[in-house]
């Protein structure tokens, strides 16, 4: 199947600064893709280049197998059949909701525009809101209007730039799942840019992690968490700590917690110093566990409590306990190491990358 969108080694520069460097990816029809990374990593620049708002200094962007951006030519945004949902919603305060949704419906008569607007508002759960004005809506409702407006012309691709960042945490979680359902129900291809990994997990079929203008890994949320390609992805996705270790065999590492045999092999020389990634779900509560930790911090998360524990060695680790295991600060708890997936990195490579 030919991808709907292809980025072939694109580079974007501003006044000598490289914002995006040799970025390649493709998005298939009907897929929802997320660009995830910290502020300043280049993800919004990449999105704006796809939209046609920013030029590329190298490489090619193709939509439906047509080159829309090269270092020499740029197809105007209005000719790309792309819908855009902005961080600040970009709604017109002097227009009612219906007129906002109709804004991009050129070449249609009034009756048809109203019909499409009503259809889109019903799709996003705002049926009957057409005569209201922007100031009468909540932030979540405004975001739904922005989505309805972007969907109304039936674009080939929807681009969303940090669309939930102005909402509270509970609304972000709810609306991100709702937006995914809406786009999937329409078979719409979408790209979401966000710095929030939980939003990316909720929306994306595939997620691309960016840093310093480069795409470091493109994969499912599960694989990014359990099989990160490099230390940045391992550190950025989820939570965890790195333990010092020594490679005893391709699948065995010696650490201060003992000898750990993993489910994957590494072809580095034996005795190589390594860093073992230890996730909170790799240490589980076990009354007769062989490890002991002192509770030095706790964060209630509803069904679970995230504990920061100091082991007898002095090392601090994270562990998720069921929420009914309510331990006090200073209390000693027993743990069992249960790493389903052993992820390690060469210590010398990690140090050089961080430097």
C-alpha positions in Angstrom: 0.0 0.0 0.0 1.4 3.4 -1.0 1.7 5.8 2.0 -0.6 8.9 2.1 2.3 11.0 3.5 6.0 10.5 3.0 8.9 12.6 4.4 12.1 11.7 2.7 15.2 13.1 4.5 13.7 16.6 5.1 15.8 19.3 6.7 14.4 22.6 8.0 16.7 25.5 8.9 16.3 29.0 10.4 19.1 31.5 10.1 21.7 28.8 10.2 20.0 26.8 12.9 18.9 23.3 12.0 15.5 22.6 13.5 14.8 19.3 11.7 17.5 17.2 10.3 17.2 14.3 7.8 13.7 13.4 9.0 12.2 10.4 7.2 8.8 8.8 7.9 5.6 7.7 6.3 2.0 7.6 7.4 -0.5 5.2 5.8 -4.1 6.1 5.0 -6.3 5.9 8.1 -3.4 5.8 10.5 -2.9 8.1 13.5 0.7 9.1 14.0 2.2 11.1 16.9 5.4 13.1 16.9 6.5 13.1 20.6 9.4 15.0 22.1 10.5 17.8 24.5 10.1 21.5 23.7 12.4 22.6 20.9 13.0 19.2 19.5 11.7 20.1 16.0 8.3 18.4 16.1 6.2 21.5 15.5 8.5 22.6 12.7 8.1 19.2 11.0 4.3 19.6 11.3 4.4 23.1 9.8 6.5 21.8 7.0 3.9 19.1 6.2 1.2 21.8 6.3 3.2 24.0 3.9 3.8 26.8 6.4 7.5 26.2 6.6 9.9 25.5 3.7 12.3 22.5 3.6 16.0 23.2 2.8 16.6 19.6 1.8 14.6 16.5 1.1 11.0 16.0 -0.1 7.5 15.8 1.3 5.0 13.8 -0.7 1.2 13.7 -0.3 -0.7 11.1 -2.3 2.6 10.5 -4.2 2.8 14.1 -5.2 5.9 16.2 -4.2 4.4 19.2 -2.2 7.7 20.4 -0.6 11.2 20.3 -1.9 14.2 22.7 -1.5 13.0 24.5 -4.7 9.2 24.4 -4.6 6.4 24.5 -2.0 2.8 23.9 -2.8 0.6 26.4 -0.9 -1.1 25.1 2.3 -4.6 25.7 0.8 -3.9 23.4 -2.0 -2.8 20.4 0.1 -6.2 19.2 1.3 -4.9 19.3 4.9 -6.9 20.2 8.0 -5.2 21.9 10.9 -6.1 22.0 14.6 -4.0 24.6 16.4 -2.9 24.8 20.1 -4.9 28.0 20.6 -7.9 26.7 18.6 -7.8 29.8 16.3 -11.6 30.2 16.3 -13.2 33.5 15.2 -14.8 35.1 18.2 -17.2 37.3 16.1 -18.7 34.2 14.4 -21.0 31.7 16.0 -20.1 28.0 16.1 -21.9 27.1 12.9 -20.0 29.9 10.9 -16.7 28.8 12.4 -17.3 25.2 11.3 -18.4 26.4 7.8 -15.4 28.7 7.3 -13.4 26.3 5.0 -16.4 25.1 3.0 -15.8 27.1 -0.2 -17.9 26.5 -3.3 -21.0 25.2 -1.5 -24.3 27.0 -1.0 -25.6 28.1 2.3 -27.9 25.1 2.8 -25.2 22.6 2.1 -22.7 24.4 4.4 -25.2 24.4 7.3 -26.0 20.7 6.7 -22.2 19.8 6.9 -21.7 22.0 10.0 -24.6 20.3 11.7 -23.2 16.9 10.8 -19.8 17.7 12.1 -21.1 19.2 15.3 -23.1 16.0 15.9 -19.9 14.0 15.2 -17.9 15.9 17.9 -20.8 15.8 20.4 -21.9 19.4 20.1 -25.3 19.0 18.3 -27.4 22.1 18.9 -24.4 24.3 19.7 -24.4 26.0 16.2 -25.8 29.4 17.3 -23.5 29.8 20.4 -20.4 32.0 20.4 -16.8 31.0 21.3 -16.9 32.8 24.6 -19.9 30.7 25.7 -18.0 27.5 25.3 -15.6 25.7 27.6 -12.0 24.9 26.5 -12.9 21.3 25.7 -16.0 22.5 23.7 -13.8 25.0 21.8 -11.4 22.2 20.9 -14.2 20.1 19.5 -15.4 23.0 17.4 -11.8 23.4 16.1 -11.8 19.7 15.2 -15.2 19.9 13.5 -14.0 22.9 11.4 -10.9 20.9 10.4 -12.9 17.9 9.4 -15.7 19.7 7.6 -13.9 20.0 4.2 -13.1 16.2 4.4 -9.3 16.7 4.2 -6.9 13.9 3.3 -4.9 14.6 6.4 -5.5 16.3 9.8 -2.6 17.9 11.6 -2.9 18.7 15.3 -0.4 20.9 17.1 -0.4 20.4 20.9 -4.3 20.5 20.7 -4.9 19.6 24.4 -2.2 21.7 26.1 -4.6 24.4 27.3 -6.9 21.9 29.0 -6.7 20.4 32.5 -5.3 16.9 33.0 -8.7 15.1 33.2 -10.1 16.9 30.2 -6.9 16.2 28.2 -7.1 12.5 28.9 -10.8 12.3 28.0 -10.6 14.4 24.9 -7.5 12.7 23.5 -9.4 9.3 23.6 -12.5 10.9 22.1 -10.5 12.6 19.3 -9.0 9.2 18.4 -12.4 7.6 18.3 -13.8 10.4 16.1 -10.9 10.3 13.6 -11.0 6.5 13.4 -14.8 6.5 12.8 -14.2 8.7 9.8 -11.2 6.8 8.5 -9.2 10.1 8.8 -5.4 10.1 8.7 -4.0 12.3 11.4 -0.7 13.5 12.9 -0.5 14.8 16.5 2.4 16.8 17.8 2.7 16.6 21.6 5.3 16.7 24.4 2.9 14.6 26.6 3.5 10.9 26.2 0.2 9.9 27.7 -1.6 11.9 24.9 0.6 10.2 22.4 -0.2 6.8 23.9 -3.9 7.5 23.8 -4.0 8.8 20.2 -1.3 7.2 18.2 -1.1 3.9 16.3 2.5 4.7 15.9 4.7 7.2 17.8 7.9 8.9 16.6 10.2 10.2 19.4 12.2 13.3 18.4 15.1 15.1 20.0 17.5 17.7 18.6 15.7 17.7 15.3 16.1 14.0 14.7 13.7 11.1 14.7 15.2 8.6 17.2 12.6 5.8 17.1 9.2 5.2 15.5 7.2 2.4 17.0 4.1 1.4 19.0 3.8 2.7 22.5 4.4 -0.8 23.9 7.7 -1.2 22.0 8.9 2.3 22.9 8.4 1.5 26.6 9.7 -2.0 26.6 12.2 -2.0 23.7 13.7 1.5 23.5 16.5 1.9 20.8 18.6 4.3 22.8 19.0 5.9 26.2 17.1 9.1 25.3 14.0 7.1 24.4 14.4 4.9 27.4 14.7 7.9 29.7 12.0 10.0 28.0 9.3 7.3 27.8 7.8 6.2 31.1 9.8 6.3 34.3 12.8 4.4 35.5 16.4 4.4 36.8 19.6 3.1 35.3 21.7 0.6 37.4 25.4 -0.1 36.8 26.1 -3.6 35.6 28.5 -5.9 33.9 27.7 -8.1 30.9 28.5 -11.7 31.9 27.1 -13.3 28.7 25.0 -12.1 25.8 21.8 -12.3 27.9 23.1 -12.1 31.5 24.1 -9.0 33.5 25.5 -8.8 37.0 24.2 -5.8 39.1 24.0 -4.8 42.7 20.6 -6.6 42.8 22.2 -9.8 41.7 22.6 -11.7 38.4 19.8 -11.0 35.9 19.1 -13.2 32.9 17.1 -11.4 30.2 15.0 -12.4 27.2 17.3 -10.7 24.6 20.9 -11.1 23.6 23.6 -8.4 23.2 26.7 -8.9 21.0 29.0 -6.7 23.0 32.3 -8.1 24.5 32.0 -9.9 27.8 32.7 -7.8 30.9 31.4 -4.7 29.1 30.2 -2.1 31.6 26.5 -1.5 31.1 23.5 0.4 32.4 20.4 -1.6 33.1 17.0 0.1 32.7 14.8 -0.7 35.6 11.1 0.4 35.2 8.7 0.8 38.2 6.9 -2.3 37.1 10.1 -4.4 37.2 10.1 -4.2 41.0 7.0 -5.7 42.5 5.7 -5.9 46.1 6.5 -9.4 47.5 6.3 -10.1 51.3 9.1 -12.7 51.0 11.0 -10.8 48.3 14.8 -11.0 48.4 15.2 -7.2 48.2 14.4 -4.6 50.9 13.7 -0.9 50.4 12.9 2.0 52.6 10.0 4.3 51.5 11.4 7.8 51.0 8.6 9.2 48.8 5.2 8.1 47.6 2.7 9.4 45.0 -0.9 8.2 45.0 -2.1 7.5 41.5 -5.6 6.0 42.2 -5.3 2.3 41.5 -1.6 2.4 42.2 1.0 4.1 44.4 4.4 5.0 43.0 7.0 4.5 45.7 10.5 5.8 45.7 12.6 3.3 47.6 16.1 3.4 49.0 17.7 -0.1 48.8 20.2 -1.4 51.3 22.9 -0.5 48.8 21.8 3.2 48.9 20.4 3.1 45.4 17.0 4.7 44.9 14.5 2.9 42.7 10.8 3.3 41.7 8.1 0.7 42.2 4.4 0.6 41.6 2.3 -1.1 44.4 -1.4 -1.7 44.4 -3.1 1.3 46.1 -4.2 -0.8 49.1 -0.6 -1.4 49.9 -0.3 1.9 51.8 3.1 2.1 53.4 4.4 5.0 55.5 7.5 7.1 54.8 10.5 5.3 56.5 8.8 1.9 56.4 10.7 -1.0 55.1 9.1 -3.1 52.3 10.1 -6.3 50.6 10.5 -6.5 46.8 11.0 -9.0 44.1 12.8 -8.2 40.9 10.8 -9.3 37.9 12.1 -7.7 34.7 10.1 -9.2 31.8 12.3 -7.4 29.3 15.9 -6.7 30.1 17.0 -3.5 28.4 20.7 -2.5 28.7 23.0 0.1 27.2 26.7 0.3 27.0 27.9 2.6 29.8 30.6 4.2 27.7 28.2 4.9 24.9 25.6 6.3 27.4 28.2 8.6 28.9 29.4 9.9 25.6 25.9 10.5 24.3 24.9 12.5 27.5 28.1 14.5 27.3 
